[in-house]
């Protein structure tokens, strides 16, 4: 089995270095999942095109749509979800074709540029979407999918062209950031979910003294993409959250602002409570630490709840929003979040009418509820309530205290990618090669090569 960021992600997310990283389950089930997934995966060759020409019919007048995704682990769930669509659309058959997340961006770009691409594609959000928009490879959905008018405007931003403002996909999920915690370890050690930053630090110290890793954090070579996420969880309020983001976009402030620098330093201050030699720790390592009860807290996204519980169904998991650190311009806890991605229509699809029927259905509560139930994710469809009580709590927190994951939402539209610069520089900080001030300066120097305030 494998832990995977959706990325997203995750989800990518959200998505490090142009794609979301592939992750594994904790030891014991790797081989089983590999066999299962290989049996379900499409039979395409090295080109990743799936080996089927578009326009095939599944018997008679039934049209076969090809749906591409980066979620190889979701095959069975999507088969169940899409079966519901086919019940109400008997003339349409949908083939779900997933590819490895780390390869998906290139495969999709190649597919959309030719005639062997998908009819409907799972699309990255924000900066990950923009190259496809600029290449004219997607159908604008404005006026074609009426239900989009009821979607949360914050989530629709992830499905819009950065320059033309048109909507190119139906958002399928959003992710939130918070700290998961082991209820049993908290109870056994007399620790409560913190009400203040000092409470959290005191709890971390108590847990560490008991031989328990307080925070499950990975900063190894394959895990640096998680560092901006950890920073958002602990530092969003410290740098000023939405108000600071707005000031950045207008040019009123820069990443070198003292509040943003202070938010970076928090990660160095918290390092004693991370796993030993954190810069060598891999993602499966920290997930195993938390799932097996060797780490008490896991700063991560809502995307990791289902994998954690799958690895250890008996684990009692809670979640809390991090209290604002001392000196924060924001005095109440926030829940950072972002749109995980969307589903859009290939401009070269030979079956655009049927493809539009599919994405219209993906904007309905029926799809949203199926998505939330089968995948244990937060659906972007308005009015869908997660059946899982902890996910419902995360959704409630985001609705009340939502904040943008600034580097992902706004600073992935050019090169160098602000998120990528940040994660690499923070890793250097954790090994003592640089400091928070230099990290902030590197991020500002990187993004100002392409980012123009007010645009």
C-alpha positions, 0 to 999 in steps of 0.5 A: 500500500502507499501513502499518496499526496493528492496533491495534489495535492496534492494532492499538489497538491499540492504538486512539487517540481511540477508533479506530486510525489509518489508515496508508499504505504508503511511496510508490510503491504507494498507488494500487495498494492503494487500487484493490485495497481498494476492489474488495474492500470492502463496498458499503454506503452512508454508514451503513456497514451493508453494504446487506444484511439479516440472515438472507439464505441463500446458497442452499438451507439454507446460512446466511450470517453477516456478519463485521465487521472494522476490517481492510480490508487483511486481506480476502484473508487472511480469505477464505482463512481463512474458506474453511477454516471453510466446508470443515468447516461446509458449511451456513455461509457467512461474508461478511467485511465490513471498514470503515475503522478510524477509522470502525469504532467508530461503525459497529459501535455503530450496527449492533449497536443495530439489526437490520442489524448483523453476526452476528459482530464484531471487537471492540476490547479493554479500554475499547474493549469496555466500551460494547458490554458495558454496552449489552447488545449482545453474547452472553456466551461463558462456558460456550459456548466451552469452549476459552477456559478454556485461553487466557492469562488476561492476554489474556482480560482484554481480552475481559471486561466490566470490571464483570461479569467475563464473557467476550464475545469470543474473543481473536484476537491479541496485540501486543508492544512492542520495538525493530526494528533494521536488521541491515545498518546495525548491521553496517556501523557496528560496532553490536551489539544493546545489552546495557545502556542505555549501550550503546544510547545509545552506538550511537545516537550512533555511528549519528547521527554516520554520518548515520543516524537512530538511532530512527524515531519520529513525533510529528506531529499524526496520530501522537501515539498512538504516543508512549505506545507509544514510552514503554512500550518505553523506560520500562516498566522505569523506572517499575516495570512490573507492580509499579507497575501493581499499586500504581496499581490499589490506590491505593498509588501515583499517576502522579505517582510519581517513577519514572513521572515519570522514565520520561516524561523518558526521551523528552525525553532521547532526542529528539536521536536521533529524526528532526529536528523530530519533532513534525512527522513523520508515521507514513509518514515514519518507516516509510519511513525504516526500510524504506529504511535511513535509520533504524537502529532502530524502536521499535514493535509486532509489528504493524509487522513484516509491513508493514515486510517487505512494503515491503522484502522484502530488509530484514534485521530483528532485534529487541531488548528495551530494557535497563532505564535507570539507576535502574529498579526493574526490572533485567531487560528487559521486553516490554510487550504487550496483547490486540489484540481479540476476536471476539464474537456480536451479541446480536441476531443471527438466527443465534446458533447458527451464529455461536457455531460460528464463534467456537468455531472461532476458538478452535481451533489450526486458526484460530490457525495460519491467522491467524498464517501468513496475517497474520504476527501473534501468535495468541492461541490457545494452542499456536500458534507463529509460523512467522516466526522473529522473531515467534517470538522476540517471542512467547518474550520476551513469555512470559518477560518480559511486562509490561502496557501500563498506560495502555491496559490499565487506563486507557481505561475512562473519560473523559478517557482516560489514554492520550489525555491522556498522548500529548497532553501528551508532544507538548507536552513535545517542543516545550518547552511543558511538562516530565515532571513536568507531564505526569505531573500532567496524567495523574493529574488526568485519570484520577482524575476517573473511576478509583477505586483498588481497583475 
